[in-house]
Amino acid sequence: MESINLVGFWSDIPNDKYSDLPFPKVEKKPFNGLNNFLKKLEKIQMLIQVNYSKVGNLEYFDGDSICRLCNQDNGSGEYTLNMNGEIYQWPDGLIHYYKDHQVHPPNKFYQTVIQFSIKEELRPKPNDKKKKKKYNRQREYDIKISMNNSFG
């Protein structure tokens, strides 16, 4: 059975005794590798947004989530990524916490995002030999996902 890892789902108030969710912890400094991590996470989210089903999915809910630290609107979507036999779920505004509030991701999620590999290959379109017409260097993009394990 695959385990489900919830990342960035927060309680509404600090030390909420009625919630099992943590409150976001603001650190004094950004974590090492922040920019690389954010670029990869943004690419994963983009692939999910364009409905690349092998990567994961995005589901929208009624009502927007609000940042627990600054009250910014953080959207109403929830991303799901299935990787290495585990499922990761996080809300739309998670990147906001990392960028603007120096909240650090859980190590397991950080490692999963960093290990995710997206390989883009450019392939030229074939020439039309019958009409002796050349394409003017248009390219076809194939996105190949490569990683340690395949998506289930």
N, CA, C and O atoms as a DFTB+ gen file, in Angstrom:
608 C
 N C O
     1  1       0.830      -1.184       0.000
     2  2       0.000       0.000       0.000
     3  2       0.873       1.246       0.000
     4  3       1.856       1.323       0.737
     5  1       0.516       2.212      -0.821
     6  2       1.281       3.445      -0.906
     7  2       0.960       4.343       0.284
     8  3      -0.197       4.445       0.693
     9  1       1.981       4.995       0.838
    10  2       1.733       5.920       1.940
    11  2       1.408       7.297       1.379
    12  3       1.864       7.658       0.294
    13  1       0.624       8.053       2.117
    14  2       0.242       9.399       1.689
    15  2       0.962      10.398       2.576
    16  3       0.854      10.351       3.802
    17  1       1.691      11.294       1.947
    18  2       2.446      12.317       2.653
    19  2       1.805      13.672       2.387
    20  3       1.836      14.167       1.260
    21  1       1.229      14.266       3.413
    22  2       0.644      15.597       3.295
    23  2       1.720      16.615       3.605
    24  3       2.380      16.537       4.641
    25  1       1.899      17.573       2.705
    26  2       2.929      18.587       2.867
    27  2       2.262      19.957       2.747
    28  3       1.545      20.211       1.779
    29  1       2.491      20.835       3.715
    30  2       1.980      22.198       3.628
    31  2       0.516      22.356       3.972
    32  3      -0.086      23.379       3.646
    33  1      -0.064      21.381       4.614
    34  2      -1.412      21.534       5.147
    35  2      -1.246      21.932       6.603
    36  3      -0.660      21.189       7.390
    37  1      -1.765      23.115       6.969
    38  2      -1.464      23.714       8.259
    39  2      -2.702      23.859       9.139
    40  3      -3.829      23.942       8.650
    41  1      -2.462      23.886      10.441
    42  2      -3.537      24.239      11.367
    43  2      -3.780      25.743      11.234
    44  3      -2.929      26.472      10.723
    45  1      -4.926      26.194      11.690
    46  2      -5.277      27.611      11.559
    47  2      -4.563      28.498      12.563
    48  3      -4.353      29.685      12.310
    49  1      -4.190      27.931      13.695
    50  2      -3.524      28.706      14.740
    51  2      -2.366      27.891      15.316
    52  3      -2.377      26.662      15.253
    53  1      -1.369      28.576      15.877
    54  2      -0.267      27.841      16.507
    55  2      -0.771      27.040      17.715
    56  3      -1.687      27.475      18.412
    57  1      -0.177      25.887      17.954
    58  2      -0.492      25.042      19.110
    59  2      -1.979      24.709      19.211
    60  3      -2.550      24.709      20.302
    61  1      -2.594      24.429      18.077
    62  2      -4.021      24.093      18.045
    63  2      -4.214      22.683      18.588
    64  3      -3.835      21.707      17.940
    65  1      -4.795      22.577      19.761
    66  2      -4.958      21.259      20.394
    67  2      -6.040      20.418      19.731
    68  3      -6.168      19.233      20.037
    69  1      -6.820      21.009      18.828
    70  2      -7.884      20.277      18.142
    71  2      -7.478      19.824      16.739
    72  3      -8.275      19.220      16.022
    73  1      -6.255      20.114      16.357
    74  2      -5.787      19.754      15.017
    75  2      -4.528      18.903      15.089
    76  3      -3.658      19.128      15.930
    77  1      -4.444      17.928      14.200
    78  2      -3.226      17.118      14.086
    79  2      -2.221      17.769      13.134
    80  3      -1.089      17.303      13.003
    81  1      -2.640      18.840      12.477
    82  2      -1.769      19.516      11.509
    83  2      -0.822      20.471      12.212
    84  3      -1.188      21.080      13.217
    85  1       0.396      20.608      11.690
    86  2       1.343      21.565      12.286
    87  2       1.008      22.993      11.851
    88  3       0.257      23.204      10.899
    89  1       1.561      23.942      12.546
    90  2       1.499      25.341      12.129
    91  2       2.820      25.617      11.405
    92  3       3.852      25.094      11.826
    93  1       2.828      26.424      10.325
    94  2       4.088      26.654       9.597
    95  2       5.155      27.281      10.496
    96  3       4.897      28.240      11.224
    97  1       6.347      26.716      10.423
    98  2       7.467      27.197      11.235
    99  2       8.373      28.079      10.380
   100  3       8.976      27.613       9.413
   101  1       8.459      29.332      10.740
   102  2       9.298      30.291      10.020
   103  2      10.729      30.167      10.544
   104  3      10.973      30.214      11.750
   105  1      11.661      30.009       9.614
   106  2      13.071      29.901       9.977
   107  2      13.763      31.253       9.755
   108  3      13.254      32.112       9.036
   109  1      14.920      31.422      10.380
   110  2      15.650      32.690      10.251
   111  2      16.278      32.855       8.869
   112  3      16.410      33.972       8.369
   113  1      16.663      31.742       8.259
   114  2      17.326      31.781       6.956
   115  2      16.636      30.815       6.002
   116  3      16.071      29.811       6.434
   117  1      16.681      31.121       4.674
   118  2      16.185      30.146       3.688
   119  2      17.059      28.896       3.753
   120  3      18.222      28.968       4.151
   121  1      16.509      27.771       3.368
   122  2      17.283      26.532       3.405
   123  2      18.223      26.464       2.212
   124  3      17.970      27.086       1.180
   125  1      19.313      25.706       2.353
   126  2      20.282      25.512       1.264
   127  2      19.598      24.809       0.099
   128  3      18.867      23.839       0.299
   129  1      19.829      25.287      -1.098
   130  2      19.246      24.672      -2.282
   131  2      17.837      25.154      -2.590
   132  3      17.136      24.538      -3.393
   133  1      17.414      26.245      -1.966
   134  2      16.052      26.756      -2.149
   135  2      15.718      26.992      -3.614
   136  3      14.674      26.538      -4.083
   137  1      16.578      27.692      -4.349
   138  2      16.264      28.037      -5.744
   139  2      16.109      26.802      -6.628
   140  3      15.171      26.722      -7.421
   141  1      17.015      25.848      -6.498
   142  2      16.934      24.611      -7.281
   143  2      15.665      23.842      -6.929
   144  3      14.969      23.345      -7.815
   145  1      15.369      23.746      -5.650
   146  2      14.163      23.057      -5.187
   147  2      12.906      23.715      -5.756
   148  3      12.014      23.029      -6.254
   149  1      12.838      25.041      -5.680
   150  2      11.647      25.755      -6.177
   151  2      11.479      25.598      -7.682
   152  3      10.358      25.443      -8.166
   153  1      12.584      25.637      -8.429
   154  2      12.505      25.433      -9.887
   155  2      11.937      24.060     -10.210
   156  3      11.077      23.924     -11.080
   157  1      12.418      23.048      -9.509
   158  2      11.929      21.684      -9.767
   159  2      10.467      21.541      -9.355
   160  3       9.675      20.934     -10.076
   161  1      10.111      22.096      -8.205
   162  2       8.727      21.999      -7.751
   163  2       7.790      22.733      -8.709
   164  3       6.689      22.259      -8.988
   165  1       8.224      23.889      -9.211
   166  2       7.416      24.632     -10.189
   167  2       7.251      23.834     -11.483
   168  3       6.176      23.861     -12.082
   169  1       8.295      23.124     -11.925
   170  2       8.184      22.286     -13.128
   171  2       7.222      21.128     -12.910
   172  3       6.425      20.798     -13.789
   173  1       7.300      20.515     -11.737
   174  2       6.373      19.427     -11.420
   175  2       4.945      19.950     -11.449
   176  3       4.063      19.324     -12.038
   177  1       4.717      21.088     -10.820
   178  2       3.373      21.670     -10.802
   179  2       2.896      22.017     -12.204
   180  3       1.727      21.812     -12.531
   181  1       3.798      22.542     -13.038
   182  2       3.432      22.874     -14.415
   183  2       3.017      21.628     -15.185
   184  3       2.020      21.647     -15.907
   185  1       3.773      20.547     -15.036
   186  2       3.427      19.300     -15.715
   187  2       2.071      18.784     -15.246
   188  3       1.272      18.303     -16.048
   189  1       1.822      18.884     -13.964
   190  2       0.527      18.454     -13.438
   191  2      -0.585      19.357     -13.976
   192  3      -1.657      18.867     -14.329
   193  1      -0.342      20.665     -14.042
   194  2      -1.354      21.615     -14.526
   195  2      -1.749      21.361     -15.970
   196  3      -2.908      21.558     -16.335
   197  1      -0.804      20.925     -16.799
   198  2      -1.130      20.658     -18.200
   199  2      -1.651      19.238     -18.372
   200  3      -1.702      18.698     -19.477
   201  1      -2.039      18.650     -17.233
   202  2      -2.707      17.351     -17.221
   203  2      -1.835      16.232     -17.776
   204  3      -2.311      15.365     -18.510
   205  1      -0.576      16.260     -17.425
   206  2       0.327      15.181     -17.814
   207  2       0.125      14.065     -16.801
   208  3       0.810      14.025     -15.778
   209  1      -0.803      13.161     -17.073
   210  2      -1.319      12.209     -16.093
   211  2      -0.273      11.282     -15.485
   212  3      -0.495      10.749     -14.398
   213  1       0.840      11.077     -16.140
   214  2       1.864      10.214     -15.560
   215  2       2.544      10.875     -14.372
   216  3       3.147      10.194     -13.542
   217  1       2.454      12.183     -14.287
   218  2       3.111      12.913     -13.215
   219  2       2.240      12.962     -11.962
   220  3       2.725      12.702     -10.861
   221  1       0.993      13.285     -12.117
   222  2       0.102      13.408     -10.969
   223  2      -1.188      14.074     -11.404
   224  3      -1.559      14.026     -12.576
   225  1      -1.871      14.696     -10.449
   226  2      -3.080      15.421     -10.821
   227  2      -3.282      16.639      -9.936
   228  3      -2.630      16.803      -8.905
   229  1      -4.199      17.482     -10.366
   230  2      -4.534      18.714      -9.671
   231  2      -6.042      18.757      -9.538
   232  3      -6.771      18.628     -10.522
   233  1      -6.498      18.939      -8.324
   234  2      -7.931      19.008      -8.063
   235  2      -8.227      20.355      -7.408
   236  3      -7.503      20.801      -6.518
   237  1      -9.313      21.000      -7.868
   238  2      -9.703      22.288      -7.297
   239  2     -10.888      22.116      -6.365
   240  3     -11.753      21.269      -6.588
   241  1     -10.917      22.927      -5.322
   242  2     -11.977      22.878      -4.326
   243  2     -12.650      24.245      -4.222
   244  3     -12.088      25.255      -4.647
   245  1     -13.855      24.270      -3.654
   246  2     -14.564      25.537      -3.432
   247  2     -13.861      26.319      -2.331
   248  3     -13.475      25.756      -1.306
   249  1     -13.700      27.608      -2.546
   250  2     -13.082      28.467      -1.544
   251  2     -11.570      28.406      -1.596
   252  3     -10.981      27.343      -1.790
   253  1     -10.955      29.556      -1.420
   254  2      -9.499      29.646      -1.456
   255  2      -8.905      29.440      -0.071
   256  3      -9.535      29.725       0.948
   257  1      -7.689      28.944      -0.063
   258  2      -6.927      28.813       1.165
   259  2      -6.206      30.138       1.416
   260  3      -5.793      30.817       0.476
   261  1      -6.064      30.491       2.676
   262  2      -5.399      31.736       3.064
   263  2      -4.101      31.385       3.783
   264  3      -4.063      30.461       4.596
   265  1      -3.034      32.131       3.478
   266  2      -1.757      31.934       4.165
   267  2      -1.963      32.159       5.660
   268  3      -2.559      33.154       6.073
   269  1      -1.460      31.221       6.466
   270  2      -1.608      31.311       7.919
   271  2      -0.715      32.389       8.521
   272  3      -0.884      32.758       9.683
   273  1       0.231      32.894       7.741
   274  2       1.188      33.869       8.272
   275  2       0.925      35.308       7.836
   276  3       1.229      36.244       8.576
   277  1       0.355      35.497       6.624
   278  2       0.162      36.870       6.126
   279  2      -1.211      37.110       5.504
   280  3      -1.480      38.205       5.010
   281  1      -2.070      36.115       5.521
   282  2      -3.440      36.209       4.983
   283  2      -3.522      36.371       3.469
   284  3      -4.571      36.763       2.957
   285  1      -2.447      36.079       2.739
   286  2      -2.485      36.120       1.268
   287  2      -3.361      34.987       0.759
   288  3      -3.378      33.899       1.334
   289  1      -4.083      35.243      -0.314
   290  2      -4.878      34.210      -0.980
   291  2      -3.915      33.220      -1.628
   292  3      -3.044      33.615      -2.403
   293  1      -4.072      31.945      -1.315
   294  2      -3.160      30.920      -1.830
   295  2      -3.825      29.935      -2.781
   296  3      -3.266      28.868      -3.034
   297  1      -4.983      30.253      -3.311
   298  2      -5.620      29.386      -4.290
   299  2      -6.445      28.285      -3.668
   300  3      -6.573      28.189      -2.447
   301  1      -7.008      27.448      -4.540
   302  2      -7.910      26.399      -4.060
   303  2      -7.567      25.022      -4.619
   304  3      -8.388      24.107      -4.558
   305  1      -6.368      24.869      -5.160
   306  2      -5.982      23.596      -5.755
   307  2      -5.186      22.721      -4.810
   308  3      -4.601      23.187      -3.832
   309  1      -5.181      21.431      -5.132
   310  2      -4.383      20.477      -4.382
   311  2      -3.672      19.562      -5.372
   312  3      -4.306      18.875      -6.173
   313  1      -2.343      19.564      -5.301
   314  2      -1.512      18.747      -6.184
   315  2      -1.308      17.372      -5.573
   316  3      -1.222      17.225      -4.354
   317  1      -1.233      16.368      -6.435
   318  2      -0.894      15.013      -6.013
   319  2       0.200      14.498      -6.942
   320  3       0.090      14.598      -8.164
   321  1       1.239      13.954      -6.357
   322  2       2.359      13.368      -7.092
   323  2       2.581      11.963      -6.564
   324  3       2.707      11.759      -5.356
   325  1       2.630      10.995      -7.467
   326  2       2.899       9.613      -7.086
   327  2       4.315       9.282      -7.543
   328  3       4.596       9.223      -8.740
   329  1       5.199       9.069      -6.577
   330  2       6.595       8.821      -6.930
   331  2       7.229       7.855      -5.933
   332  3       7.030       7.959      -4.723
   333  1       7.982       6.932      -6.468
   334  2       8.728       5.966      -5.643
   335  2       7.825       5.240      -4.648
   336  3       8.217       4.993      -3.508
   337  1       6.625       4.904      -5.083
   338  2       5.718       4.151      -4.237
   339  2       5.034       4.956      -3.153
   340  3       4.394       4.389      -2.268
   341  1       5.161       6.254      -3.211
   342  2       4.520       7.110      -2.215
   343  2       3.725       8.203      -2.911
   344  3       4.035       8.606      -4.032
   345  1       2.695       8.673      -2.221
   346  2       1.870       9.753      -2.751
   347  2       2.136      11.001      -1.921
   348  3       2.093      10.967      -0.691
   349  1       2.408      12.091      -2.605
   350  2       2.614      13.384      -1.962
   351  2       1.464      14.295      -2.368
   352  3       1.108      14.365      -3.544
   353  1       0.882      14.994      -1.393
   354  2      -0.170      15.963      -1.672
   355  2       0.207      17.282      -1.010
   356  3       0.682      17.321       0.125
   357  1      -0.024      18.375      -1.766
   358  2       0.250      19.705      -1.210
   359  2      -0.697      20.718      -1.843
   360  3      -1.170      20.527      -2.964
   361  1      -0.966      21.797      -1.112
   362  2      -1.889      22.818      -1.609
   363  2      -1.205      23.801      -2.558
   364  3       0.018      23.942      -2.580
   365  1      -2.045      24.466      -3.332
   366  2      -1.621      25.484      -4.299
   367  2      -0.570      26.458      -3.775
   368  3       0.417      26.711      -4.466
   369  1      -0.745      26.999      -2.608
   370  2       0.115      28.074      -2.119
   371  2       1.361      27.643      -1.387
   372  3       1.981      28.460      -0.707
   373  1       1.749      26.388      -1.501
   374  2       2.904      25.908      -0.743
   375  2       4.186      26.668      -1.086
   376  3       4.969      26.998      -0.196
   377  1       4.399      26.943      -2.361
   378  2       5.622      27.657      -2.776
   379  2       5.712      29.022      -2.090
   380  3       6.808      29.486      -1.777
   381  1       4.574      29.661      -1.856
   382  2       4.547      30.955      -1.163
   383  2       5.209      30.860       0.212
   384  3       5.958      31.757       0.599
   385  1       4.944      29.794       0.944
   386  2       5.542      29.632       2.272
   387  2       7.059      29.500       2.187
   388  3       7.783      30.041       3.022
   389  1       7.533      28.779       1.178
   390  2       8.974      28.594       1.024
   391  2       9.666      29.880       0.576
   392  3      10.731      30.223       1.089
   393  1       9.071      30.585      -0.367
   394  2       9.679      31.806      -0.915
   395  2       9.585      32.988       0.036
   396  3      10.575      33.676       0.286
   397  1       8.390      33.220       0.563
   398  2       8.134      34.467       1.291
   399  2       8.288      34.372       2.804
   400  3       8.455      35.394       3.469
   401  1       8.235      33.178       3.353
   402  2       8.275      33.053       4.809
   403  2       9.402      32.163       5.323
   404  3       9.502      31.921       6.526
   405  1      10.240      31.680       4.432
   406  2      11.387      30.853       4.809
   407  2      10.981      29.613       5.598
   408  3      11.715      29.157       6.474
   409  1       9.809      29.074       5.282
   410  2       9.403      27.790       5.834
   411  2      10.190      26.717       5.081
   412  3      10.325      26.796       3.860
   413  1      10.696      25.745       5.777
   414  2      11.488      24.684       5.150
   415  2      10.605      23.477       4.865
   416  3       9.733      23.141       5.666
   417  1      10.829      22.817       3.717
   418  2      10.041      21.612       3.416
   419  2      10.516      20.435       4.268
   420  3      11.657      20.419       4.730
   421  1       9.643      19.458       4.475
   422  2      10.110      18.231       5.134
   423  2      11.213      17.596       4.279
   424  3      11.147      17.639       3.050
   425  1      12.206      17.018       4.914
   426  2      13.351      16.453       4.196
   427  2      12.930      15.419       3.150
   428  3      13.480      15.396       2.048
   429  1      11.972      14.574       3.482
   430  2      11.521      13.531       2.561
   431  2      10.933      14.148       1.284
   432  3      11.197      13.661       0.185
   433  1      10.145      15.209       1.423
   434  2       9.561      15.898       0.270
   435  2      10.659      16.612      -0.523
   436  3      10.673      16.573      -1.753
   437  1      11.570      17.258       0.188
   438  2      12.698      17.932      -0.460
   439  2      13.475      16.939      -1.329
   440  3      13.749      17.224      -2.495
   441  1      13.831      15.782      -0.775
   442  2      14.597      14.782      -1.519
   443  2      13.820      14.261      -2.725
   444  3      14.401      14.038      -3.786
   445  1      12.524      14.067      -2.572
   446  2      11.693      13.579      -3.681
   447  2      11.676      14.585      -4.819
   448  3      11.821      14.206      -5.981
   449  1      11.504      15.844      -4.507
   450  2      11.464      16.892      -5.535
   451  2      12.822      17.004      -6.221
   452  3      12.889      17.084      -7.447
   453  1      13.891      17.011      -5.454
   454  2      15.241      17.134      -6.023
   455  2      15.563      15.944      -6.931
   456  3      16.223      16.119      -7.955
   457  1      15.112      14.740      -6.575
   458  2      15.403      13.543      -7.378
   459  2      14.546      13.450      -8.636
   460  3      14.872      12.695      -9.552
   461  1      13.468      14.198      -8.688
   462  2      12.579      14.171      -9.845
   463  2      13.349      14.725     -11.045
   464  3      13.934      15.805     -10.964
   465  1      13.349      13.992     -12.151
   466  2      14.104      14.402     -13.326
   467  2      13.181      14.582     -14.517
   468  3      12.390      13.698     -14.846
   469  1      13.289      15.721     -15.149
   470  2      12.509      16.009     -16.345
   471  2      13.487      16.200     -17.488
   472  3      14.342      17.085     -17.455
   473  1      13.345      15.352     -18.504
   474  2      14.255      15.440     -19.646
   475  2      13.452      15.874     -20.862
   476  3      12.511      15.194     -21.271
   477  1      13.820      16.987     -21.424
   478  2      13.152      17.476     -22.618
   479  2      14.070      17.246     -23.811
   480  3      15.233      17.648     -23.798
   481  1      13.545      16.605     -24.826
   482  2      14.323      16.368     -26.031
   483  2      13.697      17.113     -27.192
   484  3      12.483      17.068     -27.390
   485  1      14.518      17.787     -27.946
   486  2      14.050      18.475     -29.147
   487  2      14.251      17.552     -30.333
   488  3      15.342      17.023     -30.547
   489  1      13.213      17.367     -31.086
   490  2      13.323      16.548     -32.289
   491  2      12.861      17.377     -33.480
   492  3      11.746      17.898     -33.469
   493  1      13.694      17.510     -34.505
   494  2      13.256      18.270     -35.680
   495  2      12.145      17.533     -36.414
   496  3      12.131      16.303     -36.471
   497  1      11.223      18.292     -36.971
   498  2      10.177      17.676     -37.782
   499  2      10.807      17.172     -39.074
   500  3      11.738      17.791     -39.588
   501  1      10.317      16.068     -39.600
   502  2      10.913      15.518     -40.830
   503  2      10.627      16.419     -42.030
   504  3       9.620      17.126     -42.075
   505  1      11.523      16.375     -42.981
   506  2      11.312      17.126     -44.224
   507  2      10.269      16.418     -45.080
   508  3      10.191      15.189     -45.070
   509  1       9.490      17.160     -45.800
   510  2       8.498      16.594     -46.724
   511  2       9.224      16.378     -48.049
   512  3       9.376      17.316     -48.833
   513  1       9.670      15.160     -48.302
   514  2      10.483      14.885     -49.487
   515  2       9.673      14.944     -50.776
   516  3      10.212      15.304     -51.822
   517  1       8.381      14.594     -50.721
   518  2       7.564      14.613     -51.933
   519  2       7.459      16.021     -52.506
   520  3       7.581      16.209     -53.716
   521  1       7.238      16.988     -51.664
   522  2       7.063      18.356     -52.141
   523  2       8.368      19.138     -52.087
   524  3       8.412      20.312     -52.456
   525  1       9.422      18.488     -51.629
   526  2      10.728      19.125     -51.469
   527  2      10.605      20.431     -50.704
   528  3      11.303      21.408     -50.972
   529  1       9.701      20.411     -49.751
   530  2       9.473      21.589     -48.928
   531  2      10.144      21.349     -47.580
   532  3       9.964      20.300     -46.962
   533  1      10.905      22.313     -47.143
   534  2      11.561      22.173     -45.854
   535  2      10.754      22.922     -44.794
   536  3      10.210      24.001     -45.028
   537  1      10.708      22.316     -43.656
   538  2      10.118      23.015     -42.521
   539  2      11.142      24.030     -42.048
   540  3      12.345      23.773     -42.095
   541  1      10.676      25.167     -41.598
   542  2      11.622      26.187     -41.153
   543  2      11.959      26.015     -39.669
   544  3      11.559      26.788     -38.798
   545  1      12.720      24.950     -39.451
   546  2      13.306      24.633     -38.157
   547  2      12.309      24.602     -36.998
   548  3      12.641      24.934     -35.859
   549  1      11.097      24.201     -37.315
   550  2      10.142      24.024     -36.229
   551  2      10.543      22.774     -35.455
   552  3      11.078      21.823     -36.024
   553  1      10.286      22.788     -34.193
   554  2      10.677      21.670     -33.336
   555  2       9.455      21.083     -32.645
   556  3       8.491      21.777     -32.321
   557  1       9.539      19.790     -32.438
   558  2       8.517      19.084     -31.692
   559  2       9.099      18.804     -30.316
   560  3      10.243      18.366     -30.197
   561  1       8.349      19.045     -29.324
   562  2       8.838      18.813     -27.974
   563  2       8.245      17.530     -27.418
   564  3       7.027      17.354     -27.377
   565  1       9.106      16.662     -27.004
   566  2       8.680      15.461     -26.302
   567  2       9.151      15.600     -24.869
   568  3      10.329      15.849     -24.612
   569  1       8.259      15.445     -23.973
   570  2       8.671      15.481     -22.575
   571  2       8.765      14.048     -22.098
   572  3       7.802      13.284     -22.160
   573  1       9.926      13.710     -21.628
   574  2      10.125      12.367     -21.103
   575  2      10.405      12.485     -19.612
   576  3      11.201      13.314     -19.169
   577  1       9.763      11.676     -18.893
   578  2       9.964      11.665     -17.461
   579  2      10.885      10.493     -17.135
   580  3      10.600       9.343     -17.470
   581  1      11.968      10.806     -16.488
   582  2      12.863       9.742     -16.067
   583  2      13.130       9.888     -14.585
   584  3      13.377      10.989     -14.093
   585  1      13.081       8.828     -13.910
   586  2      13.300       8.837     -12.478
   587  2      13.696       7.445     -12.012
   588  3      13.744       6.510     -12.811
   589  1      13.972       7.309     -10.761
   590  2      14.387       6.015     -10.227
   591  2      13.326       4.945     -10.446
   592  3      13.635       3.833     -10.875
   593  1      12.095       5.279     -10.156
   594  2      10.989       4.333     -10.345
   595  2       9.971       4.970     -11.260
   596  3       9.894       6.197     -11.330
   597  1       9.194       4.181     -11.958
   598  2       8.178       4.725     -12.839
   599  2       6.934       5.036     -12.041
   600  3       6.732       4.512     -10.945
   601  1       6.091       5.909     -12.609
   602  2       4.810       6.208     -11.982
   603  2       3.909       5.019     -12.172
   604  3       3.891       4.417     -13.246
   605  1       3.162       4.672     -11.149
   606  2       2.317       3.493     -11.176
   607  2       1.096       3.597     -11.978
   608  3       0.324       2.641     -12.054
